[in-house]
Amino acid sequence: MSRSNSVPSTPFEAHITALGHDGRGVARIDGKTVFVSGALLGEHVLARLRQRHRHFDEAEVVELITRSPQRVEPRCPHFAECSGCSLQHLDAAAQIETKQRVLAENFERIGKVAPQAWLPPLTAEPWGYRRKGRLSVRNVAKKGRVLVGFREEQNPRFVAEIRQCEVMHPALGPKVGLLADLLGTMDAVNDIPQIEFAAGDELMALVFRHMQPLSERDQAALTAFGQQHGFAIYLQPGGTSSVHPLWPQNPRLAFRIASGDPRFADVELEFQPLDFVQVNAGMNQLMMARTMELLDPQPGDRVLDLFCGLGNFTLPIARRVAEVVGVEGEHGLVERAAQNAARNGIANARFHVANLFEDQRAADWAKQPWDKLLLDPPRAGADKVLEYLPHKQTRRIVYVSCHPASLARDAGILVERHGFRLASAGVMDMFPHTSHVESIAVFVR
């Protein structure tokens, strides 16, 4: 990043007193907060300013003066440049402690609540876990090559130059550089801005977004690449509805969710490559087991699953209860959820399309009595839903969250307005080596 004249280049010493929610070290210099990339809690560093802002500054580590005992050597050679991970230099146990602290602070500061018990953190394999994501593509004439990867840590406008990814699914992680080499030989080298990847249990799919029609030569090159490496190749000439397979003709993406109980059959979910699925397959299995434990589904229960997506939770729950209804805002996901129910022989699950960020209290499913409620909202949380749900009949709620601040806010609503107590909560390490905090909480009456 080029520095303006107002940003001094002279390094300064800083003592790191906290770790920010984005993984950067936090220091106070002349009364102003400074976020220091690459610094850890307790370290004394020599840093250089990168950018000034009105209420805070941003800096980067130039030299470690005092090293944290929790600092480790990053496994990925691209860690310093790539924004895909922010905590590879922090010991795995310390990463979990940091995320637990973030969740607790949000409950206290925003929701004004605290769980009666803390759940043990859920952790899975921290490497090669990412089965879904988006890679940026940039043909850089000055470097004479194509770059494929995530954005640069210091300047998100640029693509980090990487050849491999340690957290990406092992079918693709070691081959990021091969993708760059392939694109460098194509006629459409300047017309492909991104590649999305999605892995099922048996197949990795690559979706190439292209701004101009691809030549026969380029299509042949992509097909050959897919055949050589065992990838399904999709093309996306326009919006998400334009995605279609190039090779093979009818690829099948699917993953299984183990029931964890011999009394109930596993569930298999088919999906399309741009559909939302949980990024971490191993963690999804553990999360499902914990959800079942906390929800405690009984044969006579009627359960409402909001923000249900493909039925990731809905269908395993359906194996154990009298009835479950899933509600989701995206038509395509609801259609595939219903298809997955039929494919798995599940007849007691129904699905509805509804925008849950709008008032749906007049909807039939919103007026019915539900014994238990499952919430798995996006980052914005579920506060709009909590204006009219849950009803008095609902005695238990399990809330799966991808954003601790919105969970904390909604926890306050459930406790203060609806008479629930926050029985337990804990973190789930869905995104190891990042500052992302996934968590789960159970509320009971």
N, C-alpha and C positions, 0 to 999 in steps of 0.2 A: 504494500500500500504506500503510495506517495504521501509524504507528510507535508502539511501546510507550514508556512513560516511561523505560525503561532504555536506549533508543537515542538518543544525543545528536544534535541536528539541526545542530550547529555544523560547518561544513566544515573539512576538514583537508588538508594537503598530503601527497602520496604520490608516490614514485618507482616506476615500473613496471619490475620486474626480469625479468619473464617473461610469456609469454602462455599462459594455462591451456588445457587440452584442450577446454574448452567455449567458447573464444574470448574469455574475459574476461582483463583485465590482472591481474597478480599483484603485490602489494606486501607489505612487512613493516612493520607498525606496532606499536611497543612489543613486538616479538618475536612478534607474532601475524600469521598469514597473512590478507590481505584480498583478496578477489576484487572487482575494480572493473569494472563494466559500462561499455563504451564507451571503455576505455583500451587503448592499444597499447604494445608493448614499447619501452622507452627513453623514454617520455613522463613528464613531471612534471605532475601534475594537482592540481586542487582537487577533493576528493571529499566525498561525504556518506554516512554509514552508512545502510543500509536495514534490515539485520537482523543481529543477533548470534547466534553459535552457540558451542558449547563450544570447538571447535578452530579455528574460522575465522570471519571476518565477511564480510558482503557490503555493497558500496557502489556508488555510481554517480557518474559524472563530473559535476561542476558547472561546471568551467572548465578549459580546457587552458592550462597555463602554458608548457610546452615541447612542441611538436608533432613527432610522428614524421614523417620524410621519406617514409615508406611509407603515410601516411594519405591517403585519397582521399575525395571527396564521394560519399556513398551515392547510388545511382541511384534507389532507391525512396523516395518521400516518407514512407512509413510505417515506415521502417527502425527508428527509435528506439522505436516502440511495439510492433512485431510481432516475435514470437519465431521466425518462419519462417526468418530469416537472422540470423547473428551476426557476419559478417565483411565486410559490404559496405563498411565504412569502411577496409578494408585492401587495398592494391594486390594485383592478381591474382597476380603473381609471388611476392609475399610470402606469400600464402595457401598456395601450393604449398610454399614453403620451410618454412612452419610445419607443414604436414601431414607432410612428409618427416622433420622433426625429431621429431615425435611418434612416428612409426613406428620410427625409429632408437632413440629412448629406451626404447620398450617392448621392443624386441628385447634391448637391453643390460640393462635393469633386471629384466625378468620372465623372458625366455627364456634369458638369459646366452649369446646367440648373436649373430652378425653375418653378413650376407650377404657372400659372396665378391665380389659385384659389385652395384652399385645400378643398377636399370633407370631410364631416363629417364622422368619423370612423364608420364602420359597426361592430356591436357586436351582438352576439346571446347568448344562454344559455351557461355559461362557464363550466358547470359540465355535465358529462355523454354524451359528444358530440362525442367522438372518435368512429366511426363505422368501422374503418379499422386499422389494425396494425399487428405487429409480436411480439410474446412472445418467449423469449428464455427459454430453458429447460436444467436443469443440475441436475443430480443425484449426490449429495454430500455425499460421504461415511462418512466423518468425522462428518457431522451433522446428519447422519442417515435418511435423507429425500430428497425428490425431490424439487427443487426450480423452480418455473414458474414465469416469470416476465420480466421486462425490465432490462437493464444492470445497474450495480452499478454506481452511480455518481462519486465516487472517483476512481474506478478501473473498466473500461469497460470490462475487461477480465472476470469479475465475474457477476453472475446473482443476482440481488437484491432479498432478501427474502420478498415477499409480499403476503398478503392474499386477498387483494381487491385493486381496482383501482377506484378513484373518477372521473377520466376524461373519462374512458372507457364507452362504451354503457351500459346502465343499465341492459341489458339482460345478460351481461358477467362480468361487473366490480365487483360485489359482490361475484363472484364465482371463482375467480382466484385460491384461496386456494383449492377449490374442485377439480379443474383440477390437481393441484399438488398431492392431495390425490389419485386421480384416477391413475395417472401415476405411483405412488409408488407401486401400486398393480399389475402392468403389467409385463409380461415377457420381454417386450422390453424397460424396464425402462432406459437402457443405450443407446438405439438406436433411440431415438426421440429427436433431437436437437432443434426443434422449432415448434410452433403452430401459424399459421396465422389465423386471424379472420376478417370477413367481414359481415356487417349487411345490409340487405335490409330493406324496410319499414315493412316487416312482418316476416322476418326470419334471424337468426344469423347462419353463417356458420363457422365451425372450420376445418382447414386443418392441418392434422398431417403429418409432414415430418418424414419418418422412413427410416433408413439406411439398415435395414434387413427386410425380409418378416415378416408380423405379424402373430402370431399364431391365431388359431380359437378362443382361449380363449380371446386374446386381442381384436380381432375384435368384439366379443360378448360384451366385457366390454365397448368398445367405442360406440357401437350401443345402449346399455342400457343407457349410460350416455346421449346420444343425445335424446333418447326417454323421459327420465326423465325430462330433462331441456328444451326441445323444440329446440335443436340445430340440424342443418344439419351437418353431419360428412363426411368429405372428407379425402382421403388418398393421400399422395404424395410419392411414392417410388423412384422417380428419379427427372428429371428436371420438369419445369413448365408444360410441355405437358403431364406429367404422372398423373396429378391430376384427381381423379375420385371420385364420391360419394360412400360412404359405406352405409349411411342411411340418408334420404329415397332414394329410387331408382332414382327419378327424381326431386330433389329439385329445386325450382325456386327463384332466387334472383332478386329483382327488386326494383326500387324506382321511385317515381313520382316527376316531377318538375312542380310546379304550374305556369301557364302563367301569373298570376297577372292581367289579362285583360279579362273580360267576353266575348270579341269578339273572343278569341282564346282558343282552347282546351289545356288542360294540356298534358304533354308528359310523358310516362313511359319508362324507360330504364331497360332492362334486362342485367345482367352481370354475369361473372364468378368470383369465390371468389378471384382469384389472379389478376383480372383486376384492373387497376388504376381507382379509383373513388375519388371524393373529400371527405376527411376524415370527414368533419363536415357537416352533412345533413342540419341543420338549416341555417348555413352560406351559403351553396350552394344556397338555395332559395333566400336569401337576395342578394347574389352576382349576381344571374341571373337577379333580378329586376334592380339592378344598371347597369349591363351590357346593358340591353335593353334601359335604360334611356340614357346612354352615347353613345351607338351605333346609337340610333335613327333610327331603321330600317323602311324603307318606302316600300310600295307595289311594286315599280318599281326597287328596289335596287338589285344589284348582289353582294353577300358577299362571301369573302374567309375566311375560318376558319382554321388556321394552328395550328398543335399540337392538333387535335380535339378529340382524344381519342374515347370514346364511342358515341360521338355526344352530350355531355352534353350541349354545347352551340349551336351546329349546328342545332339540331332539333327544339328547341324553336324559333330560329331565322327564320327557314324555314317557320314557320306559318305566318310570317309577311312580307316576301320579295318575289321577283320574282324567285330568284334562290340562292342557297348557296352550296358551295363546301367545304368539309372537307378533310384535308390532315393529315395523321398520319403515323408514322414509323412502328408501330406494326401491322402485318397482322391480328392477332386475333381481335384486337380492331376495325379495319376497317370493318372486316366481321360482327361483332356484331353491329356496328353502322348502317350499311346498313340494317341489319335485324330489328333493332329498328325503322328505318325509315319506312320500309314496315309495321311493326306491328302497327305503329301509323297512317298509311294511309297518309304518307308524300311522295309526288312524286317529289318534286322540290329540293331534296337534293341528291347530288352525293358525293362519297367518293373515295379517291385515297391513295394508299400506297406509301410513299416516305420517305427516310431518309433526314430530313430537316437540318441535320448538314453537308450535302454534297451539292454541287452545283446542283440545280434542274431547272436552268433557261431555259433549253431546254424542260421541261415538258409542255404539252399543257395547264394545268391549270395556270402555271407560266407566260405564254405569253398572257393570256387573260386580258381584262380590268375589273377591279373590283372597284365598287363604294366605298366599305368599307372593312376593314380588321380587323379580330380578331386574336390576338396572345395570346396563353396560354402555353408558353414553360416551360420545366423543368428548373432546377437551372442554367444551362449553358446559358440560354437566347436565343435570336433570331438573333444574329449578322450575322450569316452565311446567313440567309434568307434576311437580310437587304442589302446584297451586290447586289441583283438584284430586290428586291421588297421594297416598293410599286412602281407601275407605276404612271405616272402623272395623270391618271384618278382617282386615289384613293384620296378621300378628307377627310376621317376620319378613324382613327385607335383606337381601344380599346385594351389595353395591360393588361392582367392579369398576375401577377408576383408572384412567390414563393421565389424570391431572390432579395432584393433591389439593390445589387451591379450590377447585370446583367441588371436590368431594367434601372438603372441610366446610365450605359454605352450605352444601346440601345437608350435611350432617347436622349443622345447627338448625336448619329448617325442620328436619325430621324430629329432633329432640324437643325444640321449643314449641313448634306449632302442632305437631302430630302426636306427641306423647310417647315417642319411642325412646329407648335408651341405646346408646352405642355399646353393644356388648363386647365386641372385639374388632381389631383391625390389624393389618400388617402389610408389609411390602412384598411384591413379587418381582423378581429381577427379570422382567421381560426383555430388557435391552441392556445386557452387560456392557460395561466399559463406556456407557453414556450416562448423562445426568438425568435421563428420563426416569420418572418414578411411577411405576404401576403398583396399584394397591387394591386391597379387598377389605370390605367392612360388613359386619352384620348388625342389624338393628332389630330389636325385639320389643314387644309390648308386654 
